[in-house]
Amino acid sequence: MPSPFHLYQYQPGEQVTLKKPHPCGGYVWIVVRTGAEITLRCETCGRQIVLARQVLEKRTKKVEKPADNQEQSDDTK
């Protein structure tokens, strides 16, 4: 019987907003590395943490794709 639980496919470079703040006050983290455990870097202070995928999914409030606007504008020049 398939599990109803769905794992989100995190990609390096995505911005993840967590439900609770980091002690520095930041909510936004950048995905650095993925796998069974995911490495995140705090956008505010630069601290890196490693969380299990299931723990990160419970703590995640919002995921944003990286902005590619700079790459597109560089290609048109």
C-alpha positions as CSV (number, residue, x, y, z in Angstrom):
1,M,0.0,0.0,0.0
2,P,1.5,3.3,-1.0
3,S,2.1,5.9,1.7
4,P,0.0,9.1,1.6
5,F,3.0,11.0,2.8
6,H,4.7,13.1,0.0
7,L,8.3,14.1,0.1
8,Y,9.1,17.5,-1.3
9,Q,12.0,17.5,-3.7
10,Y,14.2,20.3,-2.4
11,Q,16.8,21.8,-4.8
12,P,20.0,23.7,-3.9
13,G,19.5,27.4,-4.1
14,E,15.8,27.4,-3.0
15,Q,14.7,29.8,-0.2
16,V,12.9,28.0,2.7
17,T,10.9,30.0,5.2
18,L,10.6,28.1,8.5
19,K,7.8,28.4,11.1
20,K,10.1,29.4,14.0
21,P,12.9,31.9,13.9
22,H,16.6,31.2,14.2
23,P,18.2,32.7,17.4
24,C,19.6,35.5,15.2
25,G,16.0,36.4,14.3
26,G,16.0,35.1,10.7
27,Y,13.3,32.9,9.2
28,V,14.7,32.5,5.7
29,W,17.2,29.7,4.9
30,I,18.9,28.7,1.6
31,V,19.2,25.1,0.7
32,V,22.9,24.3,0.2
33,R,22.8,20.5,-0.2
34,T,20.1,17.8,-0.4
35,G,19.9,14.1,0.3
36,A,18.5,12.1,3.3
37,E,19.6,15.1,5.3
38,I,19.4,18.7,4.0
39,T,22.0,21.4,4.7
40,L,20.6,24.9,5.1
41,R,22.3,28.3,5.5
42,C,20.7,31.1,7.4
43,E,20.1,34.1,5.2
44,T,20.6,36.5,8.1
45,C,23.7,35.3,9.9
46,G,25.2,32.7,7.5
47,R,25.1,29.8,10.0
48,Q,24.7,26.3,8.5
49,I,22.6,23.5,9.9
50,V,21.8,20.0,8.9
51,L,18.2,18.7,9.2
52,A,16.6,15.4,8.4
53,R,14.2,15.7,5.4
54,Q,11.2,14.7,7.5
55,V,12.0,17.3,10.2
56,L,12.5,20.0,7.6
57,E,9.2,19.3,6.0
58,K,7.4,19.7,9.3
59,R,9.1,23.0,10.0
60,T,8.7,24.5,6.5
61,K,6.2,27.3,6.0
62,K,7.0,28.3,2.4
63,V,9.5,27.4,-0.3
64,E,10.5,29.8,-3.1
65,K,12.5,29.0,-6.2
66,P,15.7,30.9,-6.8
67,A,15.3,34.1,-8.9
68,D,17.0,33.7,-12.3
69,N,16.3,37.3,-13.4
70,Q,20.0,38.3,-13.3
71,E,21.0,35.3,-15.5
72,Q,18.4,36.2,-18.1
73,S,19.4,39.9,-18.1
74,D,23.1,38.9,-18.6
75,D,22.2,36.7,-21.6
76,T,20.4,39.5,-23.4
77,K,23.4,41.9,-23.3
